[in-house]
Amino acid sequence: MVAPSLIPKRPGDRVKTNRRDALSLVKLLRAGELTAVWVPDRHHEAIRDLTRARGTAALDLRRKRQQMSAFLLRQGLHYSENRHT
């Protein structure tokens, strides 16, 4: 499988026809100019989703802590909980 963004194209080559695209792909494949990409399976996609969700949750937690700290400072209080727990 080849990513469309990795297919080399000449400047000004904007005419899109299936026949012209097919011939161009065959020539590039014969010349070894195409870069293969790996398509992740369902298991790898699930791990990626979990990693993204964890990152989003950590970012949200940091934002909420900053909001609470700012609120408490406006009230004249200081957030005294250990930051590393």
OpenMM code with the backbone's topology and positions (N, CA, C; nanometers):
from openmm import Vec3, app, unit

residues = "MET VAL ALA PRO SER LEU ILE PRO LYS ARG PRO GLY ASP ARG VAL LYS THR ASN ARG ARG ASP ALA LEU SER LEU VAL LYS LEU LEU ARG ALA GLY GLU LEU THR ALA VAL TRP VAL PRO ASP ARG HIS HIS GLU ALA ILE ARG ASP LEU THR ARG ALA ARG GLY THR ALA ALA LEU ASP LEU ARG ARG LYS ARG GLN GLN MET SER ALA PHE LEU LEU ARG GLN GLY LEU HIS TYR SER GLU ASN ARG HIS THR".split()
positions = [
    Vec3(0.0846, -0.1158, 0.0000),
    Vec3(0.0000, 0.0000, 0.0000),
    Vec3(0.0902, 0.1234, 0.0000),
    Vec3(0.0485, 0.2253, -0.0709),
    Vec3(0.1266, 0.3475, -0.0840),
    Vec3(0.0404, 0.4653, -0.0418),
    Vec3(0.0978, 0.5532, 0.0396),
    Vec3(0.0258, 0.6735, 0.0813),
    Vec3(0.0230, 0.7726, -0.0345),
    Vec3(-0.0914, 0.8343, -0.0612),
    Vec3(-0.0999, 0.9300, -0.1714),
    Vec3(-0.0025, 1.0464, -0.1573),
    Vec3(0.0258, 1.0870, -0.0347),
    Vec3(0.1175, 1.1990, -0.0157),
    Vec3(0.2622, 1.1625, -0.0476),
    Vec3(0.2936, 1.0327, -0.0549),
    Vec3(0.4302, 0.9890, -0.0840),
    Vec3(0.4525, 0.9569, -0.2309),
    Vec3(0.3515, 0.9793, -0.3154),
    Vec3(0.3663, 0.9541, -0.4580),
    Vec3(0.4294, 1.0778, -0.5211),
    Vec3(0.5474, 1.0628, -0.5805),
    Vec3(0.6118, 1.1800, -0.6410),
    Vec3(0.5326, 1.2287, -0.7620),
    Vec3(0.5177, 1.3605, -0.7724),
    Vec3(0.4452, 1.4197, -0.8843),
    Vec3(0.5246, 1.5370, -0.9379),
    Vec3(0.5166, 1.5553, -1.0686),
    Vec3(0.5825, 1.6681, -1.1319),
    Vec3(0.4971, 1.7929, -1.1149),
    Vec3(0.5600, 1.9091, -1.1042),
    Vec3(0.4821, 2.0321, -1.0992),
    Vec3(0.4035, 2.0501, -1.2287),
    Vec3(0.2799, 2.0912, -1.2172),
    Vec3(0.1963, 2.1138, -1.3340),
    Vec3(0.1228, 1.9901, -1.3808),
    Vec3(0.1477, 1.8740, -1.3209),
    Vec3(0.0795, 1.7498, -1.3590),
    Vec3(-0.0490, 1.7386, -1.2777),
    Vec3(-0.1510, 1.8127, -1.3215),
    Vec3(-0.2746, 1.8211, -1.2430),
    Vec3(-0.3934, 1.7530, -1.3079),
    Vec3(-0.3785, 1.7043, -1.4291),
    Vec3(-0.4906, 1.6391, -1.4958),
    Vec3(-0.5134, 1.5040, -1.4295),
    Vec3(-0.6362, 1.4793, -1.3859),
    Vec3(-0.6662, 1.3560, -1.3141),
    Vec3(-0.7541, 1.2650, -1.4004),
    Vec3(-0.6948, 1.1613, -1.4526),
    Vec3(-0.7724, 1.0577, -1.5209),
    Vec3(-0.7234, 0.9239, -1.4676),
    Vec3(-0.8118, 0.8283, -1.4616),
    Vec3(-0.7747, 0.6968, -1.4082),
    Vec3(-0.6645, 0.6319, -1.4912),
    Vec3(-0.6754, 0.6429, -1.6227),
    Vec3(-0.5752, 0.5807, -1.7097),
    Vec3(-0.4381, 0.6438, -1.6881),
    Vec3(-0.4314, 0.7758, -1.6843),
    Vec3(-0.3032, 0.8457, -1.6656),
    Vec3(-0.2456, 0.8150, -1.5272),
    Vec3(-0.3311, 0.8119, -1.4255),
    Vec3(-0.2844, 0.7782, -1.2910),
    Vec3(-0.2308, 0.6353, -1.2851),
    Vec3(-0.3002, 0.5425, -1.3487),
    Vec3(-0.2571, 0.4027, -1.3480),
    Vec3(-0.1214, 0.3875, -1.4172),
    Vec3(-0.1057, 0.4523, -1.5312),
    Vec3(0.0230, 0.4439, -1.6019),
    Vec3(0.1348, 0.5063, -1.5185),
    Vec3(0.1055, 0.6178, -1.4559),
    Vec3(0.2058, 0.6834, -1.3712),
    Vec3(0.2461, 0.5936, -1.2544),
    Vec3(0.1482, 0.5295, -1.1905),
    Vec3(0.1786, 0.4403, -1.0781),
    Vec3(0.2608, 0.3199, -1.1216),
    Vec3(0.2293, 0.2640, -1.2384),
    Vec3(0.3050, 0.1487, -1.2879),
    Vec3(0.4503, 0.1886, -1.3138),
    Vec3(0.4720, 0.3052, -1.3765),
    Vec3(0.6082, 0.3508, -1.4041),
    Vec3(0.6858, 0.3744, -1.2750),
    Vec3(0.6197, 0.4366, -1.1764),
    Vec3(0.6868, 0.4628, -1.0491),
    Vec3(0.7182, 0.3332, -0.9747),
    Vec3(0.6276, 0.2344, -0.9836),
    Vec3(0.6502, 0.1056, -0.9180),
    Vec3(0.7689, 0.0336, -0.9811),
    Vec3(0.7766, 0.0330, -1.1145),
    Vec3(0.8890, -0.0314, -1.1837),
    Vec3(1.0216, 0.0355, -1.1494),
    Vec3(1.0176, 0.1682, -1.1339),
    Vec3(1.1412, 0.2423, -1.1051),
    Vec3(1.1792, 0.2336, -0.9577),
    Vec3(1.0920, 0.1792, -0.8740),
    Vec3(1.1206, 0.1688, -0.7309),
    Vec3(1.1061, 0.3010, -0.6582),
    Vec3(1.0256, 0.3912, -0.7121),
    Vec3(1.0087, 0.5233, -0.6545),
    Vec3(0.8995, 0.5308, -0.5477),
    Vec3(0.8198, 0.4274, -0.5349),
    Vec3(0.7094, 0.4297, -0.4395),
    Vec3(0.7548, 0.3793, -0.3033),
    Vec3(0.7060, 0.4440, -0.1989),
    Vec3(0.7399, 0.4059, -0.0627),
    Vec3(0.6204, 0.3342, -0.0008),
    Vec3(0.6419, 0.2115, 0.0431),
    Vec3(0.5334, 0.1345, 0.1042),
    Vec3(0.5063, 0.1857, 0.2448),
    Vec3(0.3808, 0.1802, 0.2839),
    Vec3(0.3424, 0.2183, 0.4198),
    Vec3(0.2769, 0.0994, 0.4877),
    Vec3(0.2804, 0.1011, 0.6195),
    Vec3(0.2210, -0.0060, 0.6981),
    Vec3(0.0851, 0.0402, 0.7479),
    Vec3(-0.0160, -0.0409, 0.7283),
    Vec3(-0.1512, -0.0093, 0.7748),
    Vec3(-0.1738, -0.0839, 0.9054),
    Vec3(-0.1991, -0.0112, 1.0150),
    Vec3(-0.2166, -0.0772, 1.1440),
    Vec3(-0.3451, -0.1595, 1.1494),
    Vec3(-0.3380, -0.2707, 1.2224),
    Vec3(-0.4573, -0.3539, 1.2386),
    Vec3(-0.5425, -0.3015, 1.3546),
    Vec3(-0.6504, -0.3718, 1.3860),
    Vec3(-0.7441, -0.3261, 1.4894),
    Vec3(-0.6781, -0.3167, 1.6261),
    Vec3(-0.5891, -0.4111, 1.6572),
    Vec3(-0.5217, -0.4115, 1.7873),
    Vec3(-0.4334, -0.2875, 1.8029),
    Vec3(-0.3555, -0.2566, 1.7003),
    Vec3(-0.2679, -0.1399, 1.7063),
    Vec3(-0.3485, -0.0095, 1.7122),
    Vec3(-0.4588, -0.0045, 1.6394),
    Vec3(-0.5449, 0.1141, 1.6439),
    Vec3(-0.6040, 0.1320, 1.7832),
    Vec3(-0.6410, 0.0215, 1.8483),
    Vec3(-0.6958, 0.0301, 1.9839),
    Vec3(-0.5913, 0.0842, 2.0812),
    Vec3(-0.4664, 0.0403, 2.0670),
    Vec3(-0.3588, 0.0903, 2.1534),
    Vec3(-0.3364, 0.2395, 2.1283),
    Vec3(-0.3389, 0.2797, 2.0018),
    Vec3(-0.3232, 0.4219, 1.9693),
    Vec3(-0.4366, 0.5047, 2.0301),
    Vec3(-0.5595, 0.4546, 2.0198),
    Vec3(-0.6736, 0.5260, 2.0775),
    Vec3(-0.6579, 0.5402, 2.2279),
    Vec3(-0.6137, 0.4328, 2.2941),
    Vec3(-0.5933, 0.4366, 2.4383),
    Vec3(-0.4851, 0.5385, 2.4749),
    Vec3(-0.3765, 0.5408, 2.3980),
    Vec3(-0.2684, 0.6351, 2.4236),
    Vec3(-0.3159, 0.7792, 2.4053),
    Vec3(-0.3933, 0.8035, 2.2987),
    Vec3(-0.4468, 0.9380, 2.2770),
    Vec3(-0.5411, 0.9788, 2.3894),
    Vec3(-0.6258, 0.8858, 2.4340),
    Vec3(-0.7197, 0.9163, 2.5422),
    Vec3(-0.6451, 0.9469, 2.6716),
    Vec3(-0.5395, 0.8720, 2.6989),
    Vec3(-0.4601, 0.8966, 2.8201),
    Vec3(-0.3940, 1.0340, 2.8147),
    Vec3(-0.3399, 1.0695, 2.6988),
    Vec3(-0.2788, 1.2003, 2.6828),
    Vec3(-0.3792, 1.3129, 2.6984),
    Vec3(-0.4981, 1.2942, 2.6427),
    Vec3(-0.6039, 1.3942, 2.6551),
    Vec3(-0.6474, 1.4090, 2.7997),
    Vec3(-0.6585, 1.2968, 2.8714),
    Vec3(-0.6980, 1.3021, 3.0120),
    Vec3(-0.5922, 1.3734, 3.0965),
    Vec3(-0.4651, 1.3469, 3.0691),
    Vec3(-0.3575, 1.4120, 3.1441),
    Vec3(-0.3569, 1.5628, 3.1177),
    Vec3(-0.3789, 1.6023, 2.9936),
    Vec3(-0.3850, 1.7445, 2.9593),
    Vec3(-0.5044, 1.8116, 3.0277),
    Vec3(-0.6173, 1.7432, 3.0268),
    Vec3(-0.7366, 1.7969, 3.0916),
    Vec3(-0.7154, 1.8119, 3.2421),
    Vec3(-0.6517, 1.7127, 3.3044),
    Vec3(-0.6236, 1.7196, 3.4478),
    Vec3(-0.5330, 1.8387, 3.4796),
    Vec3(-0.4296, 1.8587, 3.3973),
    Vec3(-0.3391, 1.9712, 3.4193),
    Vec3(-0.4128, 2.1049, 3.4062),
    Vec3(-0.4987, 2.1170, 3.3066),
    Vec3(-0.5754, 2.2408, 3.2876),
    Vec3(-0.6687, 2.2665, 3.4053),
    Vec3(-0.7341, 2.1622, 3.4529),
    Vec3(-0.8268, 2.1791, 3.5654),
    Vec3(-0.7521, 2.2174, 3.6927),
    Vec3(-0.6331, 2.1585, 3.7131),
    Vec3(-0.5533, 2.1967, 3.8306),
    Vec3(-0.5127, 2.3431, 3.8226),
    Vec3(-0.4744, 2.3885, 3.7032),
    Vec3(-0.4370, 2.5282, 3.6865),
    Vec3(-0.5567, 2.6199, 3.7112),
    Vec3(-0.6745, 2.5787, 3.6641),
    Vec3(-0.7944, 2.6592, 3.6863),
    Vec3(-0.8288, 2.6669, 3.8350),
    Vec3(-0.8186, 2.5538, 3.9041),
    Vec3(-0.8481, 2.5525, 4.0479),
    Vec3(-0.7456, 2.6366, 4.1243),
    Vec3(-0.6191, 2.6261, 4.0869),
    Vec3(-0.5158, 2.7035, 4.1531),
    Vec3(-0.5400, 2.8530, 4.1328),
    Vec3(-0.5756, 2.8925, 4.0106),
    Vec3(-0.6040, 3.0331, 3.9832),
    Vec3(-0.7255, 3.0804, 4.0622),
    Vec3(-0.8289, 2.9967, 4.0708),
    Vec3(-0.9485, 3.0318, 4.1472),
    Vec3(-0.9149, 3.0515, 4.2949),
    Vec3(-0.8381, 2.9576, 4.3507),
    Vec3(-0.8021, 2.9680, 4.4928),
    Vec3(-0.7155, 3.0907, 4.5194),
    Vec3(-0.6251, 3.1214, 4.4268),
    Vec3(-0.5416, 3.2397, 4.4442),
    Vec3(-0.6254, 3.3675, 4.4413),
    Vec3(-0.7287, 3.3699, 4.3573),
    Vec3(-0.8169, 3.4864, 4.3543),
    Vec3(-0.8934, 3.5011, 4.4855),
    Vec3(-0.9150, 3.3896, 4.5539),
    Vec3(-0.9850, 3.3912, 4.6827),
    Vec3(-0.8890, 3.4134, 4.7994),
    Vec3(-0.7597, 3.4258, 4.7695),
    Vec3(-0.6605, 3.4482, 4.8737),
    Vec3(-0.6117, 3.3203, 4.9392),
    Vec3(-0.6376, 3.2067, 4.8778),
    Vec3(-0.5951, 3.0771, 4.9321),
    Vec3(-0.4831, 3.0203, 4.8453),
    Vec3(-0.4102, 2.9248, 4.9016),
    Vec3(-0.3018, 2.8623, 4.8263),
    Vec3(-0.3291, 2.7133, 4.8157),
    Vec3(-0.3033, 2.6580, 4.7007),
    Vec3(-0.3188, 2.5144, 4.6776),
    Vec3(-0.1978, 2.4457, 4.7371),
    Vec3(-0.2192, 2.3660, 4.8416),
    Vec3(-0.1055, 2.3120, 4.9154),
    Vec3(-0.0823, 2.1630, 4.8931),
    Vec3(-0.1613, 2.0969, 4.8095),
    Vec3(-0.1438, 1.9538, 4.7877),
    Vec3(-0.0131, 1.9287, 4.7125),
    Vec3(0.0496, 1.8145, 4.7444),
    Vec3(0.1747, 1.7787, 4.6779),
    Vec3(0.1510, 1.7640, 4.5281),
    Vec3(0.2330, 1.8253, 4.4458),
    Vec3(0.2133, 1.8256, 4.3005),
    Vec3(0.2450, 1.6924, 4.2356),
    Vec3(0.3210, 1.6074, 4.3014),
    Vec3(0.3675, 1.4830, 4.2397),
    Vec3(0.2844, 1.3626, 4.2793),
    Vec3(0.1662, 1.3821, 4.3310),
    Vec3(0.0826, 1.2669, 4.3669),
    Vec3(-0.0288, 1.2497, 4.2709),
] * unit.nanometer
topology = app.Topology()
chain = topology.addChain("A")
for resn in residues:
    res = topology.addResidue(resn, chain)
    for name in ("N", "CA", "C"):
        topology.addAtom(name, app.Element.getBySymbol(name[0]), res)
